[in-house]
Structure formats: C-alpha cells, structure tokens
Amino acid sequence: MKNTLVLLMGLLPVSLFSQSKPTYKEAYRPQFHFSPPHNWTNDPNGLVYYKGEYHLFYQYNPMGNTWGHMSWAHAVSKDLVHWQSLTLAIPEDEKNMIFSGSCVVDKNNSSGFAQKPGQIPMVAVYTAHIIPDKSKPDDYLQTQHIAYSLDDGRSWTKYTGNPVLDLHKKDFRDPKVFWYEPGRKWIMVTVLPNEHIMQFHGSPDLKTWSHLSDFGPAGDISGIWECPDLLQVPINGQPGKSKWVLLNSQQFTMQYFVGTFDGTVFHNENPADTILRPDYGPDFYAGITYNNLPPGQDPVLIGWANNWKYAQAIPTSPWRSAMSLPRSLRLKKTSNTFTLLQQPVKALQTLRAAPTEWKNKDISKEEAFPAKGQVLELGAELIPAKAGICGIKLAAADGRAVIISYDAASQQVTVNRSKTGNVDFDKQFANVSSAVTRVPLQNGKLRLHAFLDKSILEVYANDGEVVLTTQLFPYASLDGIAFFSENGVTRIISAKVWPLHTIWQ
C-alpha cells in the first residue's frame, strides 16, 4: 500500500506500549473489531495460522496517528475474535519502509533459514519502500524483501540477501505468497499499480523468483491497483470442489475475479465486463486472506475498515483505523457467474448476550424496537412492501440514525450515514454519505445480518451475497433501533438483536 507523504525515516523502538495503556473505552472505539492500542494502522498484512494462533500483522506507524514510518505491527488470536497485541514485528530502518505483504510457514525449510533440526521458519514477504534522498519522498523504488522468524513469529530477522525480487520499478508492490502443491513451488502475486497488472512469479526457496505470467488490465481500472491475493475457495453445495479467486484493490474499493490457475496462468471465467466486489460499502480496502489454515476450514478474509479519501481525518484517538470482521468465504454460482458468499466467523457468536426478538410483525410506518445499543448484532428476515422503501435505523435518536433501507422497486439496498452524528469533521467523509447496491429478493424475502460496533457497521445481505461496510461516528446518546416501512406494509418474519460483549476486558 502506498500513500504519498513526507517521511522522516529513522530507527524505531520495538514496543507498541511506550505510551500510556489505552482504556478501549474511548469515544468511537470498536469493541469487537481489532484496532491497535495506539497510533495509525492501514492494510492487514501477513495473515497466517500457525501452532494454534491466527497471526495478524498490519501496516503501522509507531510514531504517530497519521500515515508514516510504515512498519509491521503484530497481534495474535486463538479464535479470530479475541486479540493480543505483541511488540513491533518488522520496523522500518534507515533505508526502507516496510510496506504490505504476506507471511508463510516454510514447513520443508525450502529457504534454509532453520538453524536446528525440526525448526520451521515463518517467512514474511513484503515490499521495501526505498527513498534514496529523503528530501525527495516521491522519488522512490519498491522491491520485494523477506524476513524470517524461528520463534513462532515473536522476533524477526531481515534476510541479508534482500531484495529477492527487483524489477527496478517505482511502483511494484504488495506480494501475496502461498505454496502451490501441484507444482511444488511458491507463488508470488504482485501488482503494477499504474499499469493495472497483477504479476505471477514462482520460486523453489522464497529467495529466487522467476516470472510466470501477467493478468490484466481487466475489470475496474478506474483507480490504481493494489494488494492482490489468489486463493482457492470452495463452492457452496459442491463438496470437494473449488475455484480460484483473484482479488485486488482499486484505491477506494475492491474487486475479484473467479476462474482457474494452473500454477502459471490465471484464467478469468466470469464475463469480461462483470465487476464483482467483496464489499460495496465505502470502508473496506486491502482485504487479504489467511495462509496455512487448518484442513477443512473455509478461507478467511480481513480488510482495512477505512477509506483513503478521509482516513487520516477520522475523529479517533489515541488510535486511528481498525480492521473488518474476519469473514469466511465460499462461492455460489448463479446463471453463468460465480459470486462470493461471506459470513462473519462463527466464533463471534461467543460474544452474544441475551437477545431481544420480534416475530411475525407487520409495520406500515416507523416503530421502535425494544432494545438499544451501539455494540450489537442484528438478524432480520423481511418481506418488503412492494411499492415502497423499508428498513432499519441503528444508532437512532433525535432524528439521527444510520439507515439500512431496501427499495423493492429497484431491488437495491442502501446504507446512509448522512445523519449519524459527527459527519462534518471532513468534507470528503461528508460527501461519501451513502452506499447502494442491487440485492434481488430470494423467494420474496430479504435477509439482513448487521454488526454495529460504535464506529463501524457491517451489513451482510442474503447470506453474505452482498456486504457493505461503513464507518460512522455517532454521539453516545444515539443508541435506538427502529424498523420502518413507507407506502405499504412490511412483514417482519423475525428480527433479533444481541448485545455483544467487548473483546478488550
């Protein structure tokens, strides 16, 4: 991930805890989305599972609450829900910022980094962002580097033979690496941002790489391309079958392609003019998936819950930015198009308190739901009014709310945050007031699954066929919930709200 700012590079401390310990009760602080104790974060990096731990590395500024001094910070979890922040993993140095990348478990010691029998290296592959003349921060070079850990990710050593891949290009970044068993080799997917090309390289040892093929331009080329990922995703309802999914980001959003990969070339099987997005909200970017998951576990995707248009202005302190919920992935085929199904990981259900529920209720105007809160999970199944708009208001009071609405005539879901409290801190934020996408009814019904977490709302429609992630900054007093229906009767087959416990106690 690149963001152009003046940077004063230097050696950094290795602890994230030199500042006072945060309370995790600050205004707008998410209670079940991961956020760092202090300071700026952006892309998730190096997602890998090893020895019972889900590792989350992420772009981090150890020196402040805006972008700069890019390094890899580190957290671990046993369940993808409760996180423990560790010391800084890979700090910037006097030559390089540590940009985005991935992490692998080198089970066969192909890299030769193991020093003792039975030792298994973890290897991080990342973009080194090099600025030869610090007075000219826009004159930089990007190359691919590696670092390794021999103590389960707790400490890291940068490889003395870096870079392992250098195209002598200014913009060449964000390596996603995985083991391709049929070819007994490592595959690296990188991006040439301005050319809208993803490149594939192969290696026997993570140190020497050869070019295999290119993909692109394709799909959405309206913004620079970043943060690629390539993985196999199981097909829903077809045990043992899967397709390859290629993801990337386009400056403010993401897209994906579905097809085949033979170890050399990726072939897109969806129609060439089809643009598919893992998230249609304004605040989901740089999403990547886990390596080395246990056998039988569906792929898991995590993204950055923010937007470069206003990311550095959001009104939070002592941290800025958070990660999305971890999402399990499957594919569904409709007509001739494969689409992703995304579901929040089931371990989130362990946070539920006792629910409040409605069943078989008709509404023809607005009606308050008998529960309140800004940290909650909501599930609803509706039969929308045919001629009007219906939906749900969250963080509602005094004429303010974030509104999830459905227009049956246009078959569109909209999330509108224009009346959510603090919206005037940045013009760009105020201008991006809503997100809308098409969601056809299924047998005349709409299913919504929403997670409100202080300043983040994730809405999953119809079993995760569509997801919209939105930041909002409601006043603490805005905690109501209401259902509404305009120009007709909406049947609420069921609506259930669970308050959710914090993960930070």
NUNU-460174 format. One record per residue: residue in one letter; x, y, z of N, C-alpha, C, O in turn. Coordinates in steps of 0.1 Angstrom, whole numbers, plus 5000, padded with zeros to 4 digits. Layout:
% NUNU-460174
aXYZXYZXYZXYZ ...
END
This chain:
% NUNU-460174
m500849885000500050005000500950125000501850135008 k500550224991501350344990500450464994499350474989 n500950555002500350685003501450785004502350775012 t501350884996502450984994502451085005501551175005 l503351085014503551185024505051205026505851115024 v505451325031506751345035507151255047506351255057 l508251185047508551095057510051125062510951135054 l510151135075511551135081511850995086511250965096 m512650925079512950785083513950775094514850865094 g513850675102514850665112514650525119513650455117 l515550495128515350375136514250395146514150495152 l513550285148512350295156512350205168513050105168 p511650245179511550155190510750035187509950035177 v510949925194510249795190509049775198508349675196 s508649865208507549835216506349925211506550045208 l505149865212503949945209503450015221502450085221 f504049995233503450025246504250135253504150145265 s505050215246505750325252504850435257505150515266 q503650445251502650535256501850475267501950355270 s500950555273500150505284499150405278498750415267 k498750315287497850205282496450265279495950335287 p495950235267494650285264493550215272493750095276 t492450275273491250215281490450125272489750045277 y490450145259489550085250488050115252487150055248 k487950225260486550285262486450425256485550495259 e487450465248487450595242486250605233485650515228 a485850735230484750765221485050695207486150715202 y484150625202484150565189485050435188485150375178 r485650395199486550285199485750155196484850125204 p486050075185485349955183485549855194486649855200 q484549775198484649685209484849535205485249455213 f484649505192484949365187485549365173485749255168 h485849475168486749485156488149515162488349585171 f489149455155490549485160490949625157490849675145 s491549695167492249825164493449825173493449755184 p494549895169495749885177495649975189494750055190 p496449945199496350025212496450175209495750255214 h497450205201497750345198498050355183498450265176 n497950485178498550525165497850465153496850395153 w498450505142497850485128498050335124499150275127 t497050285117497150155110496450165097495450235096 n496950085087496150065075496149915071495649835079 d496749875060496449735055496749625065497749635072 p495949525065496349395072497449335063497349335051 n498349275070499549215063499749075069499449045081 g500448985062500948865067500048775074500448705084 l498748765070497848685077498248535076498348485064 v498448465087498948335087498548265100498448325110 y498148135098497848055110498947955113499547895103 y499447945125500547865129500447825144500347915152 k500547695146500547645160499447705169499647745180 g498247695163497047735171496847885172495947935180 e497647965165497448115166497248175152497848135142 y496248255151496048345139496848465141496548545150 h497848485132498648605133498048715124497648685112 l498048835129497648955122498749055123498949115133 f499449065112500349175110499649295103498649265096 y500149415105499349525099500349645097501249665105 q500049725087500749855085500549945097499449965101 y501649995102501550065115502550175115503750165110 n502250295121503150405123503450405138502650455146 p504650355143504950365157505150505162505250525175 m505150605153505550735158504350835158504550945163 g503150795154502050885154500750835149500650715145 n499750925148498450885145497950915131496750915128 t498950945122498750955108499750865100500650815106 w499550855087500450765079501850815080502150935079 g502750715081504250745080504950635088504350565095 h506250635086507150535093506650395092506650325102 m506250355080505450225079506350105083507450085079 s505750035092506349915098505249805100504049835098 w505649685103504649585106504449565121505449535128 a503249595126502949565139502249425139502149365129 h501949375151501649225152500649205163500749255174 a499649125161498749075171498448925168498548885156 v498048855178497648715177496348685183495948755192 s495748575179494448535184494248385183494848315174 k493548325193493248185192491948155184491748045180 d491148265183489748235177489348345166488248335162 l490248435162489948535153489048645158488548725151 v488848645171487948735178488648815189488648935189 h489248745198490048805209491448815205492148715201 w492048935206493348965201494349015212493949085221 q495548965211496649015219497649085211498249035202 s497949215214498949295207500349255212500549245224 l501249235203502649205206503549315202503049425197 t504849305205505749405202505849425186505549335179 l506349535182506549565168507349455161508449415166 a506849405150507449285144508649325135509749285137 i508349405124509349445115509349595113508449655106 p510249665120510249815120510949865107511749795101 e510649985103511350055093512850065097513050065109 d513750085088515050115092515550245084514750315079 e516850265085517350385079517250395064517450495057 k516950275058516850265043515450245038515050295027 n514650165045513450115040512250135049512350115061 m511150175043509850155050509350015046509649955036 i508549955055508049815054506649825049505749845057 f506449805036505049815031504349675031504849585038 s503249665025502349545026502949425021503849425012 g502449305025502949175021502249065028501149085033 s502948945028502248825033503248745041504448785042 c502848645047503648555056503348415053502148375051 v504348325053504148185050504848105061505848155068 v504447975062505147885071505947785062505347715054 d507247795063508147725054508347585060509447555066 k507347495059507447365066508547275062509047205070 n508947285049510047205044511447275045512447225040 n511447395051512747465052513347495038514547485036 s512447525028513047545015513947665015514847675006 s513747755024514547875024515947855031516847935029 g516047745038517247715045517547805058518647805063 f516447875062516647965074516647885087517147935097 a516147765088516147685100517647665104518447635096 q517847675117519247655123519447535131520547495134 k518247465134518347345142517347245136516447275129 p517647115138516747005133515347025138515147055150 g514347015130512947035134512447175135511247195136 q513347275133512947415133512147445120512547395109 i511047525121510247565110510247715109509647775118 p510747775099510747915098509447975093508747905085 m509048085099508048165093508748275085509648335089 v508248295073508848395064507948495060506848465054 a508248625062507448735058508048785045509248805043 v507148815035507548875022506849005021505549015022 y507549115019506949245020507649335009508749305004 t507049445007507649554998508449645006507949705016 a509749665002510549765008510449895000510649894988 h510049995007509850125000511050215003511250255015 i511850234993513150294994513150434989512750464978 i513650534998513750674993515150714995515650745006 p515950714984517350744984517650884990518650904997 d516850984986517051114990515851164998514751174992 k515951175011514851205020514151335017513051365021 s514851425010514351555006513351534994512751634990 k513451424988512551394976511751264978512051164972 p510751274987510051154990509251084979508850974980 d508951164968508251104957509251034947508750964937 d510551034949511550964941511950844949512850844957 y511150734947511450614955511550494946511250494933 l511850384952511950254945511250144954511350154966 q510550054948509949944955510449814951510449774939 t510949734960511449594957510849504968510349544978 q510949374965510349274974511449214983512549164978 h511249214996512149165006511549055014510349035014 i512448985021511948885031512548895044513648955045 a511948855054512448845068511948705074510948655069 y512648655084512248525089512248525104512948605111 s511448435109511348415124511448265127510948185120 l512248245137512448105142511848085156512147975162 d511048175161510448165174508948195173508348265181 d508248135163506848145161506348285159505248325164 g507148365153506748505149506948605159506548725158 r507748575170507948675181509048765178509048885182 s510048725170511148815166511448785151511248675146 w512048885145512248875130513648925126514149015132 t514248855116515548885111515348915096514848835089 k515849035092515749065078516848995070517948985075 y516548935059517448855051518548945045518249055040 t519748895047520948985042521048985027521749075022 g520348895020520448895006519348974999519148964987 n518549055007517449135001518049234991519249274992 p517349274980515949224977515949084970516949054964 v514849014972514748884965514048904951514148814943 l513449014949512849044936512849194933512249274941 d513449234923513649374919513449394904514249354896 l512449464901512149504887512649644883512449684872 h513349704893513849844891512749934887512850024878 k511649924894510450004891510050084904510350044915 k509450194901509050284912507850224919507850224932 d506850174912505650114918505549974914505249934903 f505849884924505849744922505749684936506749684944 r504549634940504449614955503349504958502749444950 d503249494972502149414979502249264975501249214971 p503349194978503449054974502548964983502548974995 k501748884977500948774983501648644979501648614967 v502148564989502848444986502148324992501648335003 f502148214985501548094990502247974983502847984973 w502147854990502647734984501747664975500547644978 y502247634962501447564952501847424952502847394945 e501147334958501547194960501647124947502647054945 p500747134937500947054924502247084917502846994911 g502747204918504047244912505247244921506347274917 r504947214934506047204944506847334944508047334943 k506147454945506847584944505947684951504747664953 w506647794954506047914960505548004948506248014938 i504348064950503848154940503748294947503248304958 m504248394940504148534945503248614935503448614923 v502248674940501348764932501748904937501648944948 t502148994927502449134930501549214921500849164912 v501649354922500849444914501749554909502649604915 l501549584896502049704890500849804890500049794881 p500849894899499649974902499150054890497950054887 n500050124884499550214873499250144860498450194852 e499850034858499549954846498349864847497949814837 h497749854859496649764862496949624858496249554851 i498149574863498549444860498949374873499649434882 m498549244875499049164885500049064879499748994869 q501149044885502248954880502348834889502148844901 f502648724883502848594890504348554888504848544877 h504948524899506348474899506348344907505548324916 g507348254904507448134911508848114917509848174912 s508948034928510248014934510247884941509247834947 p511447824942511647694949512047724964511847634972 d512447844967513147864980512748004987513348034997 l511848084981511548214986512548324984512448434987 k513748274978514848374976515048404961515448514958 t514848314952515048334938513748314931513048214933 w513348414923512048414917512148434902512948504897 s511248364895511148374880509748414876508748374882 h509648504866508348544861507648434854508148364846 l506248424858505448324852504448384842504348334830 s503748484846502648544837502148674843502548714854 d501348744835500648864839499148844838498648764830 f498348924846496948924844496549074845496949154854 g495749114835495249254835495849324823496749274816 p495249444820494149514827492849444825492649384815 a492049444835490649384835489849444846490249494856 g488549434844487549474854487649624856487649704846 d487749664868487749804872489149854872490049814879 i489449954863490750014861490650164864491450244859 s489650204871489450344874490450404884490650524884 g491050324892492050364902493250274901493150164895 i494350314908495450224908495150094915494250094923 w495849994910495649854916496649834928497849874927 e496149764938497049734950496549604956495449554953 c497349554965497049444974496349324968495249294970 p497049254959496449134953496449014962497249004972 d495648914959495548794966495048684956494148714948 l495548564957495048454949494848334958495748294965 l493748274957493448154966492348074960491548114951 q492247954966491147864962490047874972490247884984 v488747884967487647904975486647794972486347764960 p486147724982485147614980483847664974483447774978 i483247574966481947604960480847554969480847444973 n479947644973478847614982477947504976477547504965 g477747394984476847284980477547184971476847094966 q478847204968479547104960480847064967481947114965 p480646964976481746924985483046884977482846804967 g484146924981485446894974485746974962486846954956 k484847064957485047144945485347284949484747344959 s486247354941486547484944486947554931487147494921 k487047694932487547774921488647864927488747884939 w489447914918490448014922489848154921489148194912 v490148234931489648374932490848464933491748444941 l490848564924491948664924491348794928490448854922 l491848854939491348984944492349094942493549064942 n491849214942492749334943491949454947490749454947 s492749564950492049684955492349794944493349794937 q491349884943491449994934491350124941490350194940 q492350164948492450294955491350314966491750344978 f490050304963489050324973488050204974487150214982 t488250104966487349984967488149864963489349864962 m487449744962488049624958487249554947486049584945 q487849454940487149374931487749234931488849214937 y487049134925487649004924487248934911486248974905 f488048834907487848754895487748614900488348574910 v487048524892486848384896487248304883486848334872 g488148204885488548124874489348004878489147934888 t490447984869491347874871492747924872493048024867 f493647844879495047874880495847744878495547644886 d496747734869497447614866498847614871499747534867 g499147704880500547714885501347814878502447854881 t500847864866501547964858500548074854500948194856 v499348044850498448144844497148144851496648034854 f496548254854495248264859494248304848494548394840 h493148224846492148254836490848294843490348214851 n490348404839489148454845487948394837487948394825 e487048334845485948264839484648334839483648294833 n484548444847483348524847483348614834484448644829 p482248664830482148754819483148874820483348924831 a483748904809484849004809484349144814485149214820 d483149174812482649304816482049304830481449404834 t482149194837481549184850482549234861483649194861 i482049324869482849374880482149334893481049364896 l482849244900482349194913483149254925484449264924 r482549284935483149344947482949264959481849224962 p483949244967483749174980482949264990482449215000 d482949394988482249484997481849614989482649664981 y480649654991480049764983479949884992479449994987 g480449885004480450005013481650085010482550045002 p481750205016482950295014484150255022485250315019 d484050165031485150155041485650005042485649945053 f486049955031486649815030487649815020487349835008 y488949795024490049805014491149715018491349675030 a492049675008493249605011493049465017493849415024 g491849405014491549285020492449165015492649155003 i492949085024493648965021493248845029492448865039 t493648725026493248605032494348535040495548565037 y493948445048494948375057495648265049495048195041 n496948245051497748135047497648025058497548055070 n497847895053498147785063497047755072497247715084 l495747775068494647745077494547595079495047515071 p493947555090493747415093492947345082492147415076 p493247215079492447145068490947155071490547135082 g490147185061488747195062488147325066486947345065 q489047425070488547555073488347635061489247645052 d487247705059487047795048488047905048488447945059 p488347965037489248085037488648195045487448205047 v489548275051489148385059489848515054491048525052 l488948615052489348745046489248855057488248855064 i490248945058490149055066490649175058491549175050 g489849295059490249415052490449525062490149515074 w490949635056491049765064489749845063489249865052 a489149875075487849935075488050095075487750155085 n488550145064488650285062488750315047488650235039 n488950445044488950495031490050605029490050695037 w490950595019491950685018491550835016492250925018 k490250855012489750985009489751075022489951195022 y489551005034489451075046490051005058489851035069 a490850895055491350805065492050885076491950855088 q492850985073493751055083492951165090493551225099 a491751175087490951285094489851225103489251305111 i489651095103488651045112488851075127490051075131 p487851115134488051175148488251075159487451065168 t489350995158489650905168491050925174491950965167 s491150885187492450905194492350815206491250805213 p493450745210494850755205495150665194496350655190 w494150605187494450525176493650585164492850665165 r494050535152493250565140493250455130494250405125 s492050405128491650295119491550155126492150135137 a490850075120490549935125490449835114490349875102 m490449715117490249605107488749565106487949585116 s488349515095487049455094486949325102487949275108 l485749275104485549145109486149045100486149055088 p486748935106487148825098485948755091484948735098 r486048725078484948675071485348535064486348525058 s484548435066484648315060484148325045483048385043 l484848255036484448275022484048135016484548035019 r483048145007482548034998482148104985481948224984 l481948024975481448064962480148014959479747904963 k479348094952477948044948477848074933478248184928 k477347984925477148004911475748034908474847964911 t475548154902474148194897474248224882475048314878 s473448154874473548164860474948124856475448014858 n475648214849477048184845478048264853479248274848 t477748314865478648394873478848334886477848304893 f480048324890480448284904480548414912481148514908 t479948414924480048524934480448474947480148354951 l481148554955481548524968480348534978479548624977 l480348434987479448444999480348465011481348395013 q480048565019480948605030480048595043478948645043 q480648535053479948525066480948565077482148515077 p480548645086481448665098481748535105480948445106 v483048525109483448395115482448355127482048445134 k482148235128481248185138481648215153480748225162 a482948225155483448255169482848385174482848405186 l482448475165481848605170480548575179480148655187 q479948465177478748425184478948415199478048425207 t480248385203480548375217480448505224480448515237 l480348615217480248755223478748785226478548895233 r477848705222476448745223475948745238476248655246 a475148845241474448845254472948805250472648775238 a472048805260470648765257470048855247470148975248 p469348795237468748875226467348925230466648875239 t466949025222465549075221465049035207465749055198 e463748995206463248945194461848985191461049005200 w461649005178460249025172460048905163460948855156 k458748865162458348755152457048795146456148835153 n456948775132455748785125454948915129453848915134 k455649025126455149155129455049245116455949245108 d453849305115453649395103453849535107453349585118 i454549615099454749755102454449835089454749795078 s453849955091453450035079453950185082453650265074 k454750205092455350335095456650305102457250195100 e457050385111458250365119457850315133457050375139 e458550215138458350165151459650125158460450055152 a459750175170460950145178461049995182460049935186 f462249945181462549815186462849815201463549905205 p462449715209462649725223464049685228464149605237 a465049745222466449725226467249845221466849915212 k468349865228469249985224470649935225471049835230 g471550025219472949995220473750045208473150055197 q475050055209475950085198476949975196477749985187 v476749865203477649745202476749625201476349575212 l476349585189475349485188475449405175476149445165 e474749295174474449215162472949215160472249195169 l472649225147471149225144470949125132471749125122 g469949035133469548955123468048975120467248975129 a467748995107466349015104465948955090466748945081 e464748895090464248845077462948915074461948915083 l462848985063461749075059461049035046461748975038 i459749065045459049065033458749205030457849265035 p459649275021459449425020458149455013457649385005 a457649575016456549635009456849654994457949694991 k455949614986456249604972456449744965457149754955 a455749844971455749974964456550084971456550204967 g457250044982457950154989459250114994459950024988 i459750185004461050165010460850125024460050175032 c461650025028461549975042463049965047463949975039 g463149945060464449925065464649935080463649915088 i465849965084466249965098467050085101467950125093 k466850145113467650255117468450215130467850155139 l469750235130470550205141471250335146471350435139 a471750325158472250445164471350565163471650675158 a470050535166468950625163468450705175468350645186 a468250835174467650925183467651065178468551105170 d466651145182466651285179466751315164467451405159 g466151225156466151245141467451205134467651225122 r468351145142469651095136469650945136469050885145 a470450885127470550745126471350705114471550785105 v471950585114472450525102471350435097470750355104 i471050455084469850395078470150285068470850305059 i469650165071469750055062468450035055467449995061 s468350065042467050065036467049975024468049945018 y465749935020465549845008464449905000463349935005 d464749924987463749974977463349854969464149804960 a462149804971461749684964461649704949461849614941 a461249824945461149854930462449844923462549784912 s463449894929464849894922465649774927466749754922 q465149704937465949594943467249634948468249574945 q467349744955468549804960468549814975467649864981 v469749784981470049814995470849934995471849944988 t470550025005471350145007471650155021470850135030 v472950195024473350235038473650385037474550425030 n472950465045473150605045473550655059472950625069 r474750725059475250765072475250925073475950975082 s474450985065474551135064473951195077474251315079 k473251125085472651175097473051095109472251055118 t474351075110474850985121475551055132476150985140 g475451185133476151255144477251335139477051435132 n478551295141479751365137480051335123480651235120 v479551425114479851395100480551515093480951505081 d480851625101481351745095482851765097483451865094 f483551655102484951675105485851675092486951715093 d485251635081485951625069485051635057484051555057 k485251715047484351735036484251605027483251565023 q485451535026485351415018484451305025483751235018 f484551295038483751205045482251245043481451155040 a481951365045480551415043480051395029478851365027 n480951395019480451375005480151235002479351204994 v480851145009480550995007479550955018479850885028 s478350995016477250975026476550845025475850815035 s476550775014475850655013476450555003477250594995 a476050435004476450324995475250244991474350224999 v475150204979474050134974474450024964475450044957 t473749914964473949804955472749724953471849724962 r472649644943471549564940471549434948472549364948 v470349404954470149274961468849224958467849264964 p468649134948467349074945466848994957467648934964 l465549004959464948924969465048774966465148734954 q465048694976465048544975463748494980463448494992 n462948444970461548394974460748504981459948484990 g460948634976460248744981460748794994460148885000 k461848744999462348785012463748845011464548825002 l464048925021465348995023465848955037465148975047 r467048905037467748865050468848965052469748985043 l468849025064469949125067470649075080469949035090 h471949085080472749045092473749165094474549185086 a473549235105474349365107475049355120474549305130 f476249415119477049435131477449585133478149635125 l476949645144477249775147478249775159477949715169 d479349845157480449845166480949985168482050015163 k480150065175480550205178480650285165479750355160 s481850265158482150345146482250265134482650325123 i481850145134481850055122480549985121480049925131 l479949985109478749905106479049815094479449855084 e478849685096478949585085477549525083476949475092 v477149525071475849475067476049365057476549385046 y475549245060475549125051474149095047473249075055 a473949095034472549075028472448945022473448895014 n471348875024471048745018472248645019472848605009 d472548615031473648515034475048555029475848475026 g475248685029476548735025476848745010477948755006 e475748745002475948764988476448904985477248934976 v476048994994476449134993476849185007476149145016 v477949255008478349315021478649465019479149505008 l478249545029478549685028479149725042478549705052 t480349785042481049825054481149975054481550035044 t480750035065480650185066481150225080480750175090 q481950335080482250405092481250505095480650565086 l480950525108480150635113480650675127481350595133 f480250795131480750845143479650915151479551035152 p478750825156477550875163477850925177478750875184 y477051015182477151065196476750945205476050865201 a477250955217477050845226475550825229475150715233 s474750935228473350925232472550865221471350835223 l473150835209472350785198472450625198473450565193 d471550565205471550425207470250345204470150225208 g469350415198468050355195468050265183468950265174 i467050175181466850085170465450105166464550095174 a465150115153463850125148463750055134464650055126 f462550005131462149945118461150035112460350095119 f461150055099460250145092459850085079460549995073 s458650125074458150095061457350205055456450265062 e457650245043456950365037456150315025456550225017 n454950355024454050325012453750175011453850115001 g453350125022453049985022453449905035454049965044 v452949785036453249705048454449615046454549545036 t455349615055456449525055456249425066456049455078 r456449295062456249185072457649155078458549125070 i457849165091459049125098458848985102458148955112 i459348885095459248745098459948725111459448655120 s461148775112461848775125462848885126463448925115 a463148935137464149035140464749005154463948995163 k466048995154466648955167467949045169468749065159 v468049105181469249185184469949135196469349105206 w471249105194472049065206473049175210473749225201 p473049225222474149305226475449215226475349095229 l476549275223477749195222478749245232478949365235 h479449145238480449185249481749235242482049195230 t482449315249483749365244484749255244484649165252 i485749265235486849165234488049225242489049155243 w487949335248489049405254489149395269489949465275 q488349325276488349305290489249195294489449165306 
END
